[in-house]
């Protein structure tokens, strides 16, 4: 056996030379082995075993101790991409620290690597989708801005080494049905692709320089996403200039022959994946690559392209460099779940809370004599965690937070009230016993957990695959709520969940409603901060809450007609961008100048609070002529979160570059409609009284597509 050429370890050489040096010394079998997510060691070349599968959707997941931040949909409700960047930076600190400590212990196992399969930037186009909780909501612009912030925070800004590899997923056009994801063909026009499903992926590739992309299970217009010449070659690499590697969703390549019936064998599926740009297989199909090469289905040269992309990523992470040359390798283990990260989790949870209703009941005084906390989520840690979660040693449930917040002279009791979703009687006798004790206020903590919405096959009360088939409060929670209201006591409703819930009855009858999502390890503390006035909730809904499932198109319809605030004509229960605070903001002096929409926002209330200022664009009538039925009614084109003391004001400014004014005609071409455009700036969507939006008109210069 010839002597090993170890120039690939020479950090003075250009990266491509180092990669070529290493890969050129590998046998075909060794190269094929490196294209599996559980890549074996190649001891003769000094290549350690490496497991590419790691998760960090809202904190390092499935790897023991870590800071648990709110679920992604909750972080989207903050409308604060700068805060999300800080969260992603903290997550990447913890991931690096855990990785290097594991290496010191001689451990190379799953979930302790540096290549992370996050964020999920699919569009939450249908509120029934069980995995919608993992996304940043229904709006392409909001999703893109949050996705870019998250990718940048994970990958870092070191000019030589990536901190982590971020992997936006699931590319593309993927959002249910979960039960059909292995067989489904999403039929989508080029117009809808460009307008809705691709912008966030393009932004994370072009702006954030994501080093990896994960393909989806489904087909798009007949092509399986993980072996799609249109998605992987034409759009991703040729149009967007992507230079990283593509990984399949787990066992998605097996679907090519077992479910999509595109190929007839695992060897054919493996060959098709390589030919169309899938570099890494989560699963086992690439075990057949050697056979595929021998059968002439794919060439070794094509395999080499994939392997070089993978080792480029590993070298960019510093895996073959001396630790002293990799700045991220010195992050200490003590950073994991450190006090600073715990406080950051609490701040993100605070900013995620959405106040849906308040007739003056909130905030409650801390000196109440007797408080009753009721509900299946009051002490339910699962309602904090969501899915793809890590584990923190000191999870704060809503009851924990309330207990900590009230005066030591207060009496606080907690009753489950009813089961989360099983059809068991409401505990009326036990509740009545507490209510008879001159209770001053009742805090009901209801909603869902990931037992009831989630990934394929994991949840109860679903359509059989993870997607919800009803929006109502599960089990007998509605009966419990009505029983509590009938007592005549003041009731605060706190709702936990990862997607819209039908709160029509509560909106009419309950005095105060706070939506808390799956708020992470400090969720209970954040809820108590809001309920008792140490913080003014100011989150906004990143998805529309419909009044009824009857208002939604069939879930299998990917056309977007009738979906989301941009295309639906149905009156929602709560609109996208909606949320209240404990004070009042006033908008004035809207204008468009120097390529930006600007307005003044003033806190005219009595309390300090954040405000989420939003800028929406309404286009002239000519837009409908160009785009047809899929001309957006309005589009979010800017947002910012500002904090203002009572009586104080500030200008908010939203750049309006031409790409934010674009719509897509019926052929999928970008166009700017001729005529007068209107920019609305306010605390929510225009034409809604709570938003206070003011408008300015301007006429952009159209361009030829």
N, C-alpha and C positions, 0 to 999 in steps of 0.2 A: 504494500500500500504506500502510495506516495506521501511525502511529508505535507502536512497541512500548511497552507499559506494563511498566515494570521494577520495579514495587512488589514483585514476587515475590522480589526481592533484598534487601528491607528486613527485616532481622532483628528489628526492633522490632514487626513485625506478628505476629498469631497465625498459627500454622502453616497452619491450614486456609484462611485468607485468601490466604496466599502461594501455596498450591497452586492454589486456584481462579483466582487471577489468571493464573498461568502456563498452566494447561490450557485456560482459556477463549479463549486466543489461538491455539490450535493448530488446524490443519485436521484433518478426519477422517483423512486419509491419514497425517499426522504423528503423530496419536495412535495409530493402529494400528501404526505402525513402532516406537513406544516399548514395545509389548507383546511384542516379540521379544527373546530373550536378548541378541542382538547389536544393540542399539538404535543407530540412526544418529544423527548430529549433526543438530540443527535450528539452523543457523547464525544465521538471522534473529532467533531468540529467545535466542541465547547458550547453547543446550543442547549440551554436548559429547557426542560418541559415548561409549557406555558398554556394556561387556560384563558382564552379570550373572553369568556362570558363573565361580565360584571354588570351590576345594576346600580343606578343612583338617581332614580327619578325625583326623589325628594329627600335625599340623604343616602349615604352608602348603605346598600341593602343586602340582607341575607348574609352578613359577615360579622355577626355579633354586635358589639357595642358601637354605636354611632349616634350622632345627633339626628333626630327625626324631625324634619321640617314639615310644614303643611303639605298635603297632597298638591300636585301640580295645578289642578283647577282652582284650588284656594289661593295659591300664589299668584295665579293669573288675575284673581279678583282684587289683588292689591293695585293693579294697574301701575306697577312700579318696577320697571325693568332695571333700574339702578340697584334697588334692593335685591332683586333676583340675582343680579351679577354678584353681589356680596354673598348671597346664599351659596351660589355655585362655587365661588372661591373657597368658602368654608368647606363645602363638600369635597372639593379637590384636595384641600389640605389634609382632610381626614383619610381620603383614599390613598394618598401618597404615604402618609404615616403608617397606615395599616399594611400597605404593600411591603414597605421596607422592614417593618417589624416581622412580618411573616417570613421574609427571606432570611432574616437573622435566625429564625427558628427552623429554617430548612423546609418551609412549607410553600408549595407552589400550587395550592388548590384553587378551586373555583371561588369567585367573588373576592379574591385578593389581588387581582391584577391591576392593570392601568388602562385597559381599553373598556370604556363604559358605554352600555347600550341605552343611552339617554341623550336628549329628551324625546318624548313623544310629541311630535308636532302635527299629528293628524288633526283635521278639522272636526270639531264636535258638532256635526251637522244634524244629528238626530238625538234628542234628549233621552231616548231609550237605550242608547249604546252603553253597554256595561263598562267599557274602557274609556269612556269620555272623561272620567275623573282624572285620567293620566295626562290629559291634554291641557292646552291653554285657552280652550273655549272655541266659539263658533266663528270668530272673525279672523280673516287672513292677516290683516295688518297687526292686530294685537298679538297673534300667534307668532308672527315673524319677529316682532321686536323682542318678545320674551324668549323666543328660541335663540336669537342671536346673543342675547345677554347670557343665557345659560351656557351656550357653547363656549363663549369667550371666557367665562368664569372657570369652566372645567379645564380648558386647554392652556390657560395662562398666557403670559406675554413674553416669556423668555425667548430671546432671538435664536437660541440654539436648540433648546429642548422643549418638547411638549410636556406640559404638566400631566395631563391625561389625554386620551383620545376620546372625543365626544362622538356619539353616533345618533344623529337625528333619525327618527323612525316614524312610521313604517312607510317607506317610499314605494308606491304612492297610491292615493285614492283608496284609503282604507279606513272604514269606520262602521263596520258591521254589515250584515248580521254576524255576530260571533259564531253562531252555530253553523254558518255556511262559509266561514272564512277560507277553508281549505278547498272549496269547490267554486266559489263565487266569481263571476265575471262582472266587474264594474264597467258598464258601458257609459262613456263620458265624452262629450264633444270637446274639441280643442278649445272652444271658447270657455267652457266651464273649467277645464284643466288649468288654463292660464289665469283665470280670474279667481279661482277658489282653492284648488288642490295643490298647486305648485308654488305659490309665492313664498311660503314659509321655508320650504326646502331650498329654493333658490337663494333666499337671504342667508340661511345658515351656511350655504356653500360659498357664495360670492363674498359676503361681508365677514362672516365669522370664521371662514376657512376651516369648516368642519373636516376632520381628517378621515372620517368614515361615514358611511350611510348604510342603514339596514333596509333591505327590501321587504315588501309585504308578502303575505300568504296568497292573496287573491290574484286574479288576472285583471288586467285593464285592457278593454277593447280586444280581448282574445289573447293577449300576451301575458304569461305569468310574470309577475313583477320581479322575481329574482332571476329571470332569464329573459328580460325584455330588451330587444334591440332599441326600441323607441325610448324607454325610460333610462336605461343604463348607458347606452352608447350615444344616441342622438342628443337627448336633452342633457343628461348629467355631465357627460364628459365633453362632448363637442360644443354644445351651446353654453354651458356654464363653466367649462374649464376645470372641472373637478379632477384633482390629482391624487386623491386618497384611495382607500380600498372600500369595497362593497362587501357586506356580510349578509347572508340570508337570514330571514327569521328562522326560528328553530324548527328544523325538519321540513322547512318549506320546499326544499328541492325534492324531497320525497313525494310531495304533492303532485309534481309534474307528471309522474307516471301512475301514481296510485289514485289520484282524485281528478286532476285537471285533464288527464289522458292526453297530454301534449306529446309525451314520449312513451316508450314501451318498456323501458327497463331503467334501473338505477344508473347503469353505465351511460345510457343515452341522456338521462337527466343531468348527470355530472358534466358530461361534455357540453351540453347546451348551456349550463350555468357558466362554465369557463369561457365559452365562445362569446357570450354576451356580457361578460364583465363582472360576474359574481366571484370574488376572490377568495372568500372565506365561507365555509359551510358550517353553520351551527346545525349539527346533526351528524349523519353518517354516510350521506350519499357520496361524498368525495372519497370514501374508502374504495369506490369503484373507479376512480380516476385512472389508476394504473391499467385496469382492464380496458377503459375507454381509449387510452393511447394505443394499446396493443391492437385494438380493433380498428384503429384509424379514424375514430370519431372525433378526436381532438389531437393536436400536436403537442410535443414537449415544449416547443417554443411558446405556445399559448399558455401552457402551465407556468412557464418561467415568468411571464408578465405578471401573473397573479402573485406568485411567490415573492417577486421583487417588491411589489407594493406592500406586502405584509411585512417584510423585513425592513423596508423603509420606515414604516410606522414604528416598529420596535426600536430601531436605531434612533429615530427622532425622540423617542421616550427616554433615551439614554441607557437602554438595557444592556448594551455592550460597551459602555463607557465606564471608566473608573468613577466610583461614587463621588469622589471629591470634585469631579468636573461637572456634576449634575446638581444644580442648586436645589432642586426639589427633593433630592435624596436626604437632605439634612433636616427635613420637617420632623419634629420629635413626636413620639407616641402620645405625649401629654396633650396634644392639640385635639385629640378625639374626645368629643363631648365636653370640651373645656367650658368654663363659665362664659366666655365671650360668645361661643357658638350657641350655648343654651339661651342666652339673652337675645341673640339674633333670631333663634327659632320663635321666641316669644314675640319679638317685634314683627316678624313676618306673619305670625298668627293674628296679631292685632290688626295688621293692615289688610288681612284677607277677609275680616268679618264684614258682612253686609247687613245693614239695618234696613229691613224691609218695611217696617211700620213702627210708629211710635206716636201715641196721642198725648204724650207728656208723662207717661208712667216711668220711663227711663230717663236718667239713671236712678237707680234705687239708692236710698241712704244706707250707709253702713251700720247705722245704729238701730236697725229694725230689731224688735224684741224676739220675733219668732218667724223663721223662714222654713218653708217646706220645699225640698227639691224632689221632683218626681219624674220618672221616666226610665225606659230601658237603656238609654245612653248616658244617664247621669254619672254612672261609675263604670262605664264600659270602655276599657282600654282599646278594644278593637275599633271603636269609633274615632279614636285619635290616629290610628296607625295607617289606615288605607291599605293599598296593595303595594307590592315592590318596596317593602319597608325594611328599615333596620330596627334596632332595639336600643332604647335608652333606659338607664337604670331608675330614673325618677320621672315616670310619666304622670302628668297632672291632669286628672279628669275634671269635668265641669264641677262636680261636687267638691273635689279637692280645692279647686280655685275659689269657689264660693266660701267654703269653710275658712280658708285663709284670709279672705277679704273682710268678713264681717267682724264686728266688735266682739271682744271676749265676753261681753255681757249679753250676747245674742244666743238664742237657741236655734240650732240648725239640725234638721233631720232629713234623711233621704229614704225614699220608698221607690222601688222599681216600678210599681203601678200596673204594669202588664208586661208580657213577653215582647221581645223585639218583633217577632212576626208569627209565632205560633198562635193558634186560635184557642187561647186560654182566657178565663174570666179576668176582668179588671179587678184589682184588689181594692174594692170600694170600701169595705169595712175598715181596713188598715188606714186607708187615706182619710176616711171620715174621722177616725180617732184623732189623727193629727190636726185636721182642720178644725175640730172642736176646741182646740187649745188656743184660740185667739190668734191664729196665724195671720201675720201681717202681709205676707206675699207668698205666692207660689211661683216657682221657676220650673217649668216643664221642659225636659230635655229629650226630644224625640228624634225621629228620622231613620236613616238607613245605616248600615255598615257594609263592608265588602262581603258579608254573607249574602247580601241581596243584590249586588251589582258588581260585575267584574268580568274577568276573562273567561273564555270558553269553558263551559262545564263546571264552573266552580261555585255557583251561587244558587240559593233557594229563591222561590217565588219569581223565577225568571221564565223566559220563553223556552227554557231547556238548554240554553247555551250561554247565558250570562247577561243577555240584554233584558231589560225590564219590559213587561207587558202591561204595566199599570203605573200611574204616577202618584197614586194616593199614598198617604201614610200607611205603612205596612201593619199587618195584624190588626189588633184592636186599639192602635194608638189614637185614631180619631175618636173612638168611644171614650178613651181615657181623657182626651183633651176636652171633650164636651162635658164630661162629668166634672172636671176641675172648674170649668167656667160656670157651671150651674151652682157651684158653691157660693158664688158672689165675691170670692176673694180676688184681689188683683193677680192676674196671671201674666207672666213673661214667658213667651215661647222661644226656646232655643232649638234650632233644627240643625241636625248634622247629616251630611250626605255628600255625594260626589256629583250629583246631577239634579235637575229640576224635580221638585216635588209639588204636587197639587195642594196648595195652601189656600184655596178659595174660601173655604169656610172660616179658616183662621183669620184671613185678611178682613173678613166682614165682622168677626166677633171678638178676636183677641186684641188687646190694647197695644202690645209690643211684640215684634217678631224679629229675631236675630238669626241670620243664616251663617253657620260656622264651618261648613264643609267638613273635611277630615283634617283637623287643625294641627296635628303633630304633637310632640311630647309636651309642649307648653300650652296646648290648646285650652285647657281648663283655666289656666292663669289668665290668658288673653280674654276669654269669655268673661271672666269675673272683672277684669279691668274695664271692659265695656259696660257690663250690667251695672256696676257700682260707680261709674263715672271717672275712673282714673285715666280713661282714654275714651276719645270720641270715635266710634266706628265710622269708617269712611270708605270701605271697599265698595266695589261696583260689580254687578253681575257680568261675567264674561260669556254668558249664554242666556238666551231667552227662556223664560219660564212660560210655557203655553198654558192656556186655560184647560185644554182638553186634548187627548190623543186624536180626537176627530179633526183637530186643526192641522194635523201632520200628514204629509204625503206618505205613501208606503215606504218602509225602511229600505227596501231594495232599490228604490229610485234614487240615483245619484245625480240627477239633472240640476238640483238646487231650486227648481221652481217650488215656491211655497215654503222654502226653508230659510231659517235665520232672519234676523231683523232686516237684512238687505233685500230679501225677496218675498217674505211672507206678507199677506194682506190681512191675516187674522189678528184680532186684538189680543195681545198677550196678557197674562196675569201680571207678570213683571217683565219689562223689556230689557234687552241687552243694555249694559251701561248704567242700570238703575241702582241707586243706593242712597240712603239718607244719612244725616249726621245729627249731632245734638245742637247745631247752630244753623245759621242761615247765611248763604252766600249770594252775592249779587254780581251780575256780569254787566259790563258797560263798555262803551268806546271800542266797539269792534271795527277793525279795519284790516285791509290787506296792503302791505307795503314791503318793499325790498324782498319780494318772494316769500312772504310769510303771512299767515293769519295771526292777528294779535288782538287781545282783549284785556280789559282790566277786571280782576276778580277781587271782591272786597268781602271780608267777614263782617256782616252787619248784625250778627247775633251777640250772645253774651258769653260764649265759651270759645277757647282756642280749639282748633280742629284742623285736620287735613282736609283738603278738597281735591277731588280728581277732576280736573278740567279736561274736557274732551272736545275735539274738533271733528266735525262731520262735514262732508262735502255733498251738496246736492247739485246735480248737473242740469243743463238746459234740456228742452224738449228734443233737441236734435240727437241727444244721446240715445233715446229710445228708438229713434229711427235707425241708428247704427247698430245697436246691440240687440234690438228686438225684445222679446219677453224677458230676457235675462239682463236687462239694464238695472243695476242696483238702484233701489229707491234712494238710498244714501249710503255713504261709506265712511267709516272711521279712518281718518288720515293723520291723527295726532292725539297724544294724551300726555299729561304730566300731573304729578302729585305734588301739591304745595301745602305748606302748613302756615296758617295765618292766625295771629292773635285777634281778639275782638277789636273791631274798628280799623284793622290794618288791611291794606290792599297790595296787590302785585300784578304786574303784567305777565300774561302767559303768552308764549310765542310758539307757533307751529309752522315749521318750514313747509313750503308747498312746491317741492321740485316736480318737474313734469311727470316723473314716473308715478307720483301719488295722484295725479289727475287722470291717469289712463283708465279707460275701460277697454273691453275687448269686443270687437265686432263679431258677427255670427260666424266668421271664418277663423276666429281666434287671433286676429291681428290687433296689436295695440293701437288705439286711436284716442285722440282728445276731441271731445265734441265741441264744435264751434258754437260760440255764444256765451252768454253770461252765466258764470258759475256762482254758487252761493256757499260761503263757508260759515258754519254755525259753531259758536264756541259757548259751552255751558257745562253744567254738571251732569249731563246725560244727553240723550238724543233730543234733537230739536222737536218742537211742537208738543213737548210734554211740559206741563206746568212746573213740575219739580226741578226741571233742568235749568230754568232761567236763561236759556240760550239766547244769545244775541248774534246778529248776522252781518256779514259784509259781502258785497258782491265784487266780482272781478272777472275779467275776460282774458283767459290765457291764450297764448299763440299756439294754434294747432300745428301738428307736424305730420308728415307723411309716414305711414308705417312701412 
